[in-house]
Amino acid sequence: MNAVTPDQLLGQLRWRYAVKKFDADQRIPAPTWAALEESLVLSSSSYGLQPWKFFVVETPATRERLVPHSWGQRQVAEASHLVVFALKADVGAADAERLALRTAEVRGVPVAATDGYRKMVANALASKPRPEVDVWMTHQVYIALGHFLTAAAMLGVDTCPMEGFVSAEYDEILGLPALGYRSVVLAAAGYRAADDRSAGQPKVRFPHAEVVQPL
Ligand SMILES: Cc1cc2nc3c(=O)[nH]c(=O)nc-3n(C[C@H](O)[C@H](O)[C@H](O)COP(=O)(O)O)c2cc1C
């Protein structure tokens, strides 16, 4: 195990902040970006369902086109990378089956051995009304966002999590409905600009004792 120290962890978490202005000339090196993509793959989710896809928007013209649909926030165009965290449409029995098949493949067990789990997951999804399932699955997408922000901070990569965009307009521009997905939240990733005024701002957090309480 190669655990970081508490000081290293807290150092990176205090270093990170939501970047308002990225250095448009600085790219994340390929091996670092590959690790960040893999951190998305490794994110945890309820029942392990992974009801998501992470669209990495690469075309500069497309990213520029997204700016007016992002409250004019230029991080979308100027950061090294832009990830659109998307939720799979209509998560249900077919997804429980996909997970069961993958489990059998990865763990080298017969598909029949995963049947009980598949049924349990399918029942859990079927027992809730569709809007409730959508909210539940949306929570999973946010877990991936948090995972990504922390992973990036550990690698010294800056990020900005972003809800300030119009999901339906993103979906149309990126063609997500045809792929069976809907945008939920964004993360821009790269390196802070030397003149990003937010960089020097002290972090605003409520005191530890107000946030963490022993019972
Ligand atoms: C889900 C989410 C959505 C956010 N949306 C935006 C956004 O659209 N634009 C922006 O500049 N910051 C956005 N932020 C950044 C928050 O304002 C910021 O994380 C918060 O003020 C705490 O500051 P810090 O992250 O710099 O420590 C968002 C943060 C989260 C977690």
The ligand as an SDF file (V2000), in Angstrom:
LIG
                    3D

 31 33  0  0  0  0  0  0  0  0999 V2000
  -21.6700   20.8380   -7.6770 C   0  0  0  0  0  0  0  0  0  0  0  0
  -20.9150   22.1310   -7.7370 C   0  0  0  0  0  0  0  0  0  0  0  0
  -21.2220   23.0630   -8.7040 C   0  0  0  0  0  0  0  0  0  0  0  0
  -20.4800   24.2450   -8.8260 C   0  0  0  0  0  0  0  0  0  0  0  0
  -20.7080   25.1120   -9.8570 N   0  0  0  0  0  0  0  0  0  0  0  0
  -19.8360   26.1210  -10.0650 C   0  0  0  0  0  0  0  0  0  0  0  0
  -19.9090   26.8990  -11.2380 C   0  0  0  0  0  0  0  0  0  0  0  0
  -20.7600   26.7080  -12.1040 O   0  0  0  0  0  0  0  0  0  0  0  0
  -18.9890   27.8900  -11.4030 N   0  0  0  0  0  0  0  0  0  0  0  0
  -18.0080   28.1510  -10.4840 C   0  0  0  0  0  0  0  0  0  0  0  0
  -17.1850   29.0310  -10.7120 O   0  0  0  0  0  0  0  0  0  0  0  0
  -17.9240   27.4240   -9.3450 N   0  0  0  0  0  0  0  0  0  0  0  0
  -18.8060   26.4160   -9.1350 C   0  0  0  0  0  0  0  0  0  0  0  0
  -18.6900   25.6510   -8.0060 N   0  0  0  0  0  0  0  0  0  0  0  0
  -17.6220   25.9470   -7.0380 C   0  0  0  0  0  0  0  0  0  0  0  0
  -18.1260   26.3340   -5.6460 C   0  0  0  0  0  0  0  0  0  0  0  0
  -18.6030   27.6400   -5.6480 O   0  0  0  0  0  0  0  0  0  0  0  0
  -16.9470   26.1230   -4.6860 C   0  0  0  0  0  0  0  0  0  0  0  0
  -16.5820   24.7700   -4.7070 O   0  0  0  0  0  0  0  0  0  0  0  0
  -17.3150   26.5340   -3.2670 C   0  0  0  0  0  0  0  0  0  0  0  0
  -17.5240   27.9230   -3.1960 O   0  0  0  0  0  0  0  0  0  0  0  0
  -16.2090   26.1480   -2.2890 C   0  0  0  0  0  0  0  0  0  0  0  0
  -14.9800   26.7410   -2.6270 O   0  0  0  0  0  0  0  0  0  0  0  0
  -13.6840   25.9260   -3.0850 P   0  0  0  0  0  0  0  0  0  0  0  0
  -14.1360   24.7500   -3.9100 O   0  0  0  0  0  0  0  0  0  0  0  0
  -12.9380   26.9300   -3.9160 O   0  0  0  0  0  0  0  0  0  0  0  0
  -12.9680   25.4990   -1.8530 O   0  0  0  0  0  0  0  0  0  0  0  0
  -19.4550   24.5120   -7.8750 C   0  0  0  0  0  0  0  0  0  0  0  0
  -19.1880   23.5700   -6.8680 C   0  0  0  0  0  0  0  0  0  0  0  0
  -19.8810   22.3870   -6.8090 C   0  0  0  0  0  0  0  0  0  0  0  0
  -19.5130   21.3610   -5.7650 C   0  0  0  0  0  0  0  0  0  0  0  0
  1  2  1  0
  2  3  1  0
  2 30  2  0
  3  4  2  0
  4  5  1  0
  4 28  1  0
  5  6  2  0
  6  7  1  0
  6 13  1  0
  7  8  2  0
  7  9  1  0
  9 10  1  0
 10 11  2  0
 10 12  1  0
 12 13  2  0
 13 14  1  0
 14 15  1  0
 14 28  1  0
 15 16  1  0
 16 17  1  0
 16 18  1  0
 18 19  1  0
 18 20  1  0
 20 21  1  0
 20 22  1  0
 22 23  1  0
 23 24  1  0
 24 25  2  0
 24 26  1  0
 24 27  1  0
 28 29  2  0
 29 30  1  0
 30 31  1  0
M  END
$$$$
